[in-house]
Amino acid sequence: FSYSSSNGAVDLGALGANSFGLAINNSGQVAGYAVVGNDHAFLYSGGVMNDLGTIGGGVSGSFGYGIDNAGHVVGYSNVSASNTHQDDAFLYSGGTMQDLGLPPGGISSYAYAVNDSGEIAGYYTPDGATTHPFTLVGGTFKDLGTLNGTVIGTISSATAVSSNGLVAGSSTRADGSTHAFLYTGGNMVDLGTLAKTVSRAAGVNSSGDVVGESFWSGSGFHGFLYHGGTLLDLNNLLDSASTGYTIGNGTGITDGGAIAATGTVPGGASHALLLTPVSVSPQTIAFDAILNQIFIFGISPFSIAVEASSGLPVTLASTTPAVCKNASGLVMLLSAGTCSIKATQTGNSSFSAATPVTRSFTVSLANLSGTLKAATGSPFQV
Protein backbone atom coordinates (compact mmCIF):
# COMPACT_ATOMS: atom_id res chain seq x y z
CA PHE A 1 0.00 0.00 0.00
CA SER A 2 0.92 3.67 -0.15
CA TYR A 3 -0.05 6.32 2.38
CA SER A 4 -0.79 10.03 2.06
CA SER A 5 -2.37 12.52 4.44
CA SER A 6 -5.18 13.15 1.95
CA ASN A 7 -5.99 9.56 0.95
CA GLY A 8 -4.74 7.54 3.91
CA ALA A 9 -3.61 4.00 3.15
CA VAL A 10 -4.18 2.88 -0.47
CA ASP A 11 -4.05 -0.78 -1.44
CA LEU A 12 -1.98 -0.95 -4.64
CA GLY A 13 -3.27 -4.41 -5.52
CA ALA A 14 -1.09 -7.13 -7.04
CA LEU A 15 -0.17 -8.65 -10.39
CA GLY A 16 -0.73 -12.13 -8.97
CA ALA A 17 -0.67 -13.40 -5.41
CA ASN A 18 1.46 -10.84 -3.57
CA SER A 19 3.13 -7.48 -4.11
CA PHE A 20 5.80 -5.50 -2.27
CA GLY A 21 6.25 -1.75 -2.58
CA LEU A 22 9.87 -0.66 -1.98
CA ALA A 23 10.18 2.98 -3.10
CA ILE A 24 7.96 6.02 -3.75
CA ASN A 25 8.46 9.42 -5.40
CA ASN A 26 6.93 12.83 -4.78
CA SER A 27 4.04 12.10 -7.19
CA GLY A 28 3.01 8.93 -5.34
CA GLN A 29 4.37 6.55 -7.96
CA VAL A 30 5.60 3.34 -6.35
CA ALA A 31 8.24 0.82 -7.45
CA GLY A 32 8.55 -2.73 -6.17
CA TYR A 33 7.92 -6.28 -7.25
CA ALA A 34 4.98 -8.66 -7.43
CA VAL A 35 4.62 -12.42 -7.68
CA VAL A 36 3.52 -13.46 -11.19
CA GLY A 37 4.74 -17.02 -11.29
CA ASN A 38 8.20 -15.51 -10.94
CA ASP A 39 8.79 -12.12 -9.32
CA HIS A 40 8.34 -9.14 -11.64
CA ALA A 41 9.25 -5.51 -11.06
CA PHE A 42 6.29 -3.10 -11.16
CA LEU A 43 5.57 0.61 -11.44
CA TYR A 44 2.37 1.77 -9.77
CA SER A 45 1.19 4.96 -11.48
CA GLY A 46 -2.18 6.56 -12.08
CA GLY A 47 -3.95 3.90 -10.04
CA VAL A 48 -2.56 1.04 -12.11
CA MET A 49 0.16 -1.52 -11.25
CA ASN A 50 2.24 -2.00 -14.41
CA ASP A 51 4.30 -5.16 -14.94
CA LEU A 52 7.75 -4.01 -16.12
CA GLY A 53 8.71 -7.44 -17.39
CA THR A 54 12.27 -8.75 -17.38
CA ILE A 55 15.47 -8.56 -19.39
CA GLY A 56 15.90 -12.28 -19.82
CA GLY A 57 12.42 -13.23 -21.01
CA GLY A 58 9.43 -14.95 -19.44
CA VAL A 59 11.31 -17.47 -17.31
CA SER A 60 13.33 -14.92 -15.34
CA GLY A 61 12.49 -12.56 -12.52
CA SER A 62 13.00 -8.83 -11.87
CA PHE A 63 12.84 -6.52 -8.86
CA GLY A 64 12.23 -2.76 -8.69
CA TYR A 65 14.11 -1.07 -5.83
CA GLY A 66 14.32 2.66 -6.59
CA ILE A 67 12.38 5.40 -8.36
CA ASP A 68 13.03 9.07 -9.17
CA ASN A 69 10.54 11.90 -9.52
CA ALA A 70 10.28 11.35 -13.27
CA GLY A 71 9.02 7.81 -12.71
CA HIS A 72 12.22 6.06 -13.79
CA VAL A 73 12.64 2.75 -11.97
CA VAL A 74 15.89 0.93 -11.20
CA GLY A 75 16.45 -2.60 -9.97
CA TYR A 76 17.80 -5.82 -11.36
CA SER A 77 16.64 -8.66 -13.56
CA ASN A 78 17.74 -12.25 -14.03
CA VAL A 79 19.38 -12.61 -17.42
CA SER A 80 20.49 -16.26 -17.36
CA ALA A 81 20.92 -19.29 -15.16
CA SER A 82 24.68 -19.24 -15.70
CA ASN A 83 26.90 -19.13 -12.64
CA THR A 84 29.13 -16.65 -14.44
CA HIS A 85 26.41 -14.12 -15.36
CA GLN A 86 23.04 -14.28 -13.61
CA ASP A 87 21.71 -10.74 -13.02
CA ASP A 88 21.98 -7.26 -14.53
CA ALA A 89 20.94 -3.88 -13.18
CA PHE A 90 18.20 -2.18 -15.17
CA LEU A 91 16.70 1.26 -15.75
CA TYR A 92 13.03 1.36 -16.75
CA SER A 93 12.26 4.52 -18.72
CA GLY A 94 9.78 5.40 -21.45
CA GLY A 95 8.13 2.00 -21.35
CA THR A 96 11.40 0.10 -21.86
CA MET A 97 13.57 -1.90 -19.49
CA GLN A 98 17.16 -1.03 -20.33
CA ASP A 99 19.94 -3.47 -19.41
CA LEU A 100 22.61 -1.36 -17.69
CA GLY A 101 25.24 -4.01 -18.19
CA LEU A 102 28.23 -4.66 -15.98
CA PRO A 103 31.16 -2.71 -14.53
CA PRO A 104 34.56 -3.82 -15.87
CA GLY A 105 35.31 -7.25 -14.43
CA GLY A 106 31.76 -7.78 -13.14
CA ILE A 107 29.66 -10.90 -13.61
CA SER A 108 26.37 -9.57 -12.10
CA SER A 109 25.08 -6.11 -11.17
CA TYR A 110 22.25 -4.77 -8.99
CA ALA A 111 20.76 -1.24 -8.87
CA TYR A 112 19.11 -0.05 -5.67
CA ALA A 113 18.63 3.71 -5.89
CA VAL A 114 18.43 6.59 -8.36
CA ASN A 115 18.27 10.37 -7.92
CA ASP A 116 16.71 13.06 -10.10
CA SER A 117 20.05 13.70 -11.83
CA GLY A 118 20.01 10.13 -13.09
CA GLU A 119 22.81 8.92 -10.81
CA ILE A 120 22.28 5.25 -9.99
CA ALA A 121 23.75 3.43 -6.98
CA GLY A 122 24.03 -0.30 -6.39
CA TYR A 123 26.60 -3.05 -6.29
CA TYR A 124 28.21 -5.68 -8.49
CA THR A 125 30.12 -8.91 -8.00
CA PRO A 126 33.36 -9.74 -9.82
CA ASP A 127 33.56 -13.36 -8.67
CA GLY A 128 30.32 -14.45 -6.97
CA ALA A 129 31.91 -14.17 -3.50
CA THR A 130 32.83 -10.47 -3.37
CA THR A 131 30.64 -7.39 -3.91
CA HIS A 132 31.60 -3.77 -4.53
CA PRO A 133 29.33 -0.70 -4.51
CA PHE A 134 29.07 1.41 -7.63
CA THR A 135 27.58 4.57 -9.02
CA LEU A 136 26.53 4.84 -12.65
CA VAL A 137 26.51 8.29 -14.25
CA GLY A 138 26.16 8.92 -17.99
CA GLY A 139 26.81 5.29 -18.78
CA THR A 140 30.05 5.13 -16.76
CA PHE A 141 30.41 2.85 -13.74
CA LYS A 142 32.51 3.95 -10.77
CA ASP A 143 33.66 1.40 -8.19
CA LEU A 144 33.39 3.04 -4.74
CA GLY A 145 35.69 0.53 -3.03
CA THR A 146 35.21 -1.11 0.36
CA LEU A 147 36.23 -0.73 4.00
CA ASN A 148 38.49 -3.74 3.49
CA GLY A 149 40.45 -2.94 0.35
CA THR A 150 40.33 -5.52 -2.42
CA VAL A 151 40.21 -8.65 -0.23
CA ILE A 152 38.23 -11.47 -1.87
CA GLY A 153 35.03 -12.23 0.05
CA THR A 154 34.44 -8.62 1.15
CA ILE A 155 30.73 -7.75 0.94
CA SER A 156 30.14 -4.06 0.23
CA SER A 157 27.03 -2.49 -1.31
CA ALA A 158 25.41 0.89 -1.92
CA THR A 159 21.73 1.14 -1.01
CA ALA A 160 20.92 4.88 -1.22
CA VAL A 161 21.92 8.02 -3.12
CA SER A 162 20.94 11.58 -2.23
CA SER A 163 19.83 14.36 -4.57
CA ASN A 164 23.40 15.73 -4.65
CA GLY A 165 25.16 12.40 -5.12
CA LEU A 166 26.05 11.32 -1.58
CA VAL A 167 25.97 7.52 -1.32
CA ALA A 168 25.25 5.32 1.71
CA GLY A 169 25.61 1.60 2.18
CA SER A 170 27.50 -0.99 4.19
CA SER A 171 30.74 -2.92 3.93
CA THR A 172 32.59 -5.66 5.77
CA ARG A 173 35.92 -4.69 7.34
CA ALA A 174 39.21 -6.47 7.94
CA ASP A 175 37.96 -7.77 11.32
CA GLY A 176 34.91 -9.37 9.65
CA SER A 177 32.37 -6.92 11.07
CA THR A 178 29.92 -4.98 8.88
CA HIS A 179 29.75 -1.19 9.16
CA ALA A 180 27.58 1.43 7.50
CA PHE A 181 29.39 3.93 5.29
CA LEU A 182 28.86 7.35 3.72
CA TYR A 183 30.63 7.96 0.42
CA THR A 184 31.37 11.67 0.06
CA GLY A 185 34.07 13.70 -1.65
CA GLY A 186 35.64 10.57 -3.12
CA ASN A 187 36.08 8.95 0.31
CA MET A 188 34.27 6.08 2.03
CA VAL A 189 33.62 7.14 5.65
CA ASP A 190 33.14 4.38 8.23
CA LEU A 191 30.12 5.41 10.34
CA GLY A 192 30.92 2.98 13.16
CA THR A 193 28.28 1.20 15.22
CA LEU A 194 26.12 1.81 18.29
CA ALA A 195 27.64 -1.06 20.27
CA LYS A 196 30.78 -2.24 18.46
CA THR A 197 28.87 -4.86 16.47
CA VAL A 198 27.05 -4.35 13.15
CA SER A 199 25.57 -1.37 11.31
CA ARG A 200 23.88 -1.07 7.91
CA ALA A 201 22.72 2.09 6.13
CA ALA A 202 19.39 2.38 4.31
CA GLY A 203 18.92 6.07 3.50
CA VAL A 204 20.82 9.35 3.05
CA ASN A 205 19.81 12.97 2.43
CA SER A 206 21.59 15.89 0.81
CA SER A 207 23.02 17.06 4.16
CA GLY A 208 24.84 13.76 4.61
CA ASP A 209 22.47 12.52 7.33
CA VAL A 210 22.29 8.71 7.16
CA VAL A 211 19.76 6.31 8.70
CA GLY A 212 19.86 2.57 9.14
CA GLU A 213 20.17 -0.11 11.79
CA SER A 214 22.83 -1.24 14.26
CA PHE A 215 22.81 -4.31 16.47
CA TRP A 216 22.62 -3.59 20.19
CA SER A 217 23.69 -6.59 22.26
CA GLY A 218 20.81 -7.82 24.40
CA SER A 219 18.08 -5.82 22.70
CA GLY A 220 18.39 -6.56 18.99
CA PHE A 221 18.68 -3.93 16.26
CA HIS A 222 18.22 -0.23 16.99
CA GLY A 223 17.60 2.39 14.34
CA PHE A 224 20.35 4.98 13.99
CA LEU A 225 20.82 8.50 12.66
CA TYR A 226 24.27 9.61 11.58
CA HIS A 227 24.35 13.39 11.96
CA GLY A 228 27.17 15.88 12.37
CA GLY A 229 29.81 13.16 12.45
CA THR A 230 28.13 11.21 15.26
CA LEU A 231 26.13 7.97 15.17
CA LEU A 232 22.99 8.43 17.29
CA ASP A 233 20.50 5.84 18.57
CA LEU A 234 17.08 6.97 17.30
CA ASN A 235 15.53 5.67 20.51
CA ASN A 236 17.46 8.29 22.49
CA LEU A 237 16.01 11.06 20.31
CA LEU A 238 12.32 10.28 20.86
CA ASP A 239 10.28 12.80 22.83
CA SER A 240 8.22 11.95 25.90
CA ALA A 241 5.10 11.39 23.79
CA SER A 242 6.83 8.37 22.21
CA THR A 243 7.25 6.38 25.44
CA GLY A 244 6.92 2.66 24.77
CA TYR A 245 8.15 2.79 21.18
CA THR A 246 11.35 1.03 20.11
CA ILE A 247 12.87 2.00 16.76
CA GLY A 248 14.49 -1.03 15.14
CA ASN A 249 15.54 0.45 11.79
CA GLY A 250 15.65 3.76 9.98
CA THR A 251 14.72 3.05 6.37
CA GLY A 252 14.76 6.47 4.72
CA ILE A 253 15.30 10.18 5.40
CA THR A 254 14.13 13.31 3.59
CA ASP A 255 16.10 16.52 3.07
CA GLY A 256 13.86 18.02 5.74
CA GLY A 257 14.92 15.37 8.25
CA ALA A 258 11.72 13.27 8.39
CA ILE A 259 12.60 9.59 8.88
CA ALA A 260 10.73 6.48 7.75
CA ALA A 261 11.34 3.68 10.23
CA THR A 262 10.15 0.34 11.53
CA GLY A 263 9.77 -0.58 15.18
CA THR A 264 7.55 -1.84 17.94
CA VAL A 265 4.71 0.18 19.45
CA PRO A 266 3.28 -0.03 22.99
CA GLY A 267 1.90 -3.56 23.28
CA GLY A 268 4.72 -5.08 21.20
CA ALA A 269 3.29 -5.05 17.65
CA SER A 270 5.64 -4.18 14.78
CA HIS A 271 4.59 -1.10 12.77
CA ALA A 272 5.88 1.16 10.04
CA LEU A 273 6.65 4.54 11.63
CA LEU A 274 7.19 8.16 10.60
CA LEU A 275 9.56 10.19 12.77
CA THR A 276 9.08 13.94 12.42
CA PRO A 277 11.80 16.37 13.57
CA VAL A 278 10.93 18.72 16.44
CA SER A 279 12.76 21.84 17.51
CA VAL A 280 15.73 21.14 19.78
CA SER A 281 18.15 23.45 21.51
CA PRO A 282 21.85 23.51 20.68
CA GLN A 283 24.45 22.62 23.28
CA THR A 284 28.19 23.00 23.64
CA ILE A 285 30.90 21.21 25.59
CA ALA A 286 33.17 23.15 27.95
CA PHE A 287 36.42 21.20 28.23
CA ASP A 288 39.32 22.89 29.99
CA ALA A 289 42.80 22.61 28.50
CA ILE A 290 44.92 19.93 30.19
CA LEU A 291 48.42 20.84 31.33
CA ASN A 292 51.38 18.76 30.17
CA GLN A 293 52.14 15.92 32.56
CA ILE A 294 55.20 14.09 33.93
CA PHE A 295 54.96 10.30 33.84
CA ILE A 296 56.23 8.40 36.87
CA PHE A 297 55.49 4.72 37.43
CA GLY A 298 52.77 4.36 40.04
CA ILE A 299 51.47 7.92 39.64
CA SER A 300 47.83 8.32 40.62
CA PRO A 301 45.15 9.15 38.00
CA PHE A 302 43.96 12.73 37.88
CA SER A 303 40.57 14.30 37.20
CA ILE A 304 39.65 16.59 34.29
CA ALA A 305 36.95 19.26 34.12
CA VAL A 306 34.31 18.91 31.41
CA GLU A 307 30.59 19.68 31.18
CA ALA A 308 27.83 20.20 28.62
CA SER A 309 25.82 23.41 28.58
CA SER A 310 22.67 21.24 28.59
CA GLY A 311 23.63 19.59 31.87
CA LEU A 312 23.57 16.17 30.16
CA PRO A 313 26.42 13.76 30.97
CA VAL A 314 29.52 14.00 28.79
CA THR A 315 31.28 10.87 27.51
CA LEU A 316 35.09 10.87 27.56
CA ALA A 317 37.27 8.53 25.52
CA SER A 318 41.03 8.32 25.05
CA THR A 319 42.00 8.29 21.37
CA THR A 320 45.59 7.39 22.33
CA PRO A 321 45.17 4.23 24.45
CA ALA A 322 48.90 3.41 24.42
CA VAL A 323 49.66 6.68 26.22
CA CYS A 324 46.64 7.16 28.47
CA LYS A 325 43.23 5.78 29.35
CA ASN A 326 40.24 7.21 31.15
CA ALA A 327 37.38 6.01 33.33
CA SER A 328 34.87 7.76 35.59
CA GLY A 329 36.27 11.18 34.72
CA LEU A 330 39.85 10.20 35.65
CA VAL A 331 42.88 9.95 33.36
CA MET A 332 45.57 7.33 33.93
CA LEU A 333 48.97 7.86 32.29
CA LEU A 334 50.56 4.77 30.76
CA SER A 335 53.64 6.00 28.90
CA ALA A 336 55.35 9.04 27.41
CA GLY A 337 53.85 10.61 24.28
CA THR A 338 50.81 12.67 23.33
CA CYS A 339 47.58 11.92 25.19
CA SER A 340 44.29 12.92 23.52
CA ILE A 341 40.91 12.80 25.26
CA LYS A 342 37.71 13.24 23.22
CA ALA A 343 34.51 14.57 24.84
CA THR A 344 31.10 13.89 23.25
CA GLN A 345 27.46 14.51 24.11
CA THR A 346 25.00 12.92 21.66
CA GLY A 347 21.91 14.90 22.65
CA ASN A 348 18.35 13.82 23.34
CA SER A 349 14.83 14.89 22.41
CA SER A 350 15.46 18.40 23.79
CA PHE A 351 19.07 19.04 22.79
CA SER A 352 20.96 18.44 19.57
CA ALA A 353 24.29 16.63 19.60
CA ALA A 354 27.18 18.81 20.72
CA THR A 355 30.25 19.27 18.55
CA PRO A 356 32.87 16.87 19.96
CA VAL A 357 35.88 18.49 21.65
CA THR A 358 39.34 16.90 21.91
CA ARG A 359 42.08 18.03 24.30
CA SER A 360 45.68 16.87 23.86
CA PHE A 361 48.70 17.23 26.10
CA THR A 362 52.28 15.97 26.27
CA VAL A 363 53.35 13.26 28.70
CA SER A 364 57.10 13.28 29.46
CA LEU A 365 59.21 10.77 31.35
CA ALA A 366 60.46 12.01 34.71
CA ASN A 367 64.19 12.80 34.93
CA LEU A 368 65.36 10.98 38.06
CA SER A 369 68.60 12.01 39.80
CA GLY A 370 70.55 10.74 42.80
CA THR A 371 73.15 8.12 43.72
CA LEU A 372 72.46 4.45 43.41
CA LYS A 373 73.86 2.11 46.06
CA ALA A 374 73.47 -1.56 46.69
CA ALA A 375 71.06 -2.66 49.36
CA THR A 376 72.56 -4.00 52.57
CA GLY A 377 73.56 -7.60 52.06
CA SER A 378 73.13 -7.46 48.28
CA PRO A 379 75.57 -9.60 46.27
CA PHE A 380 75.57 -6.99 43.49
CA GLN A 381 77.97 -4.05 43.20
CA VAL A 382 76.85 -0.57 42.05
WOURVEN-V680655 format. One line per field, one symbol per residue. ss: DSSP state (2 for helix, 1 for strand, 0 for the rest). burial: b if it has 9 or more other ideal C-beta (glycine too) atoms within 8 Angstrom, else e. A space follows every 10 residues. Layout:
# WOURVEN-V680655
ss: ???
burial: ???
This chain:
# WOURVEN-V680655
ss: 0111000111 0000000011 1111000001 1111100011 1111100111 1000000000 0111111000 0011111111 1100111111 1110011111 1000000111 1111000001 1111100000 1111111001 1110001000 0000111111 1000001111 1110000111 1111001111 0000000011 1111000001 1111110001 1111111001 1112222002 2200011111 1110000011 1111000001 1111100000 1000111000 0011100000 0110011100 0000111100 0001111001 1110001111 1111000000 1000001111 1111100000 0000000000 00
burial: ebeeeeeeeb ebebbeeebe bbbbbeeebb bbbbbbebbb bbbbbeeebe bbebbbeeeb bbbbbbbbee bbbbbbbbbe eeeeebbbbb bbbeeebebb ebbeebbbbb bbbbbeebbb bbbbbeeeeb bbbbbbbeee beebebbbee beebbbbbbb bbbebbbbbb bbbeeebbbb bbbbeeebee bebbeebbbb bbbbbeebbb bbbbbbeeee bbbbbbeeeb bbbbbbbbee eeeebebbbb bbbeeebbbb bbbbbeeeee eebebeeeeb eebebbbeeb eebebeeeee eeebebebbb ebebebebeb eebbebeeeb bbbeeebbbb bbbbbbbeee bbbbebbbbe bebbeeeeee eeeeeeeeee ee
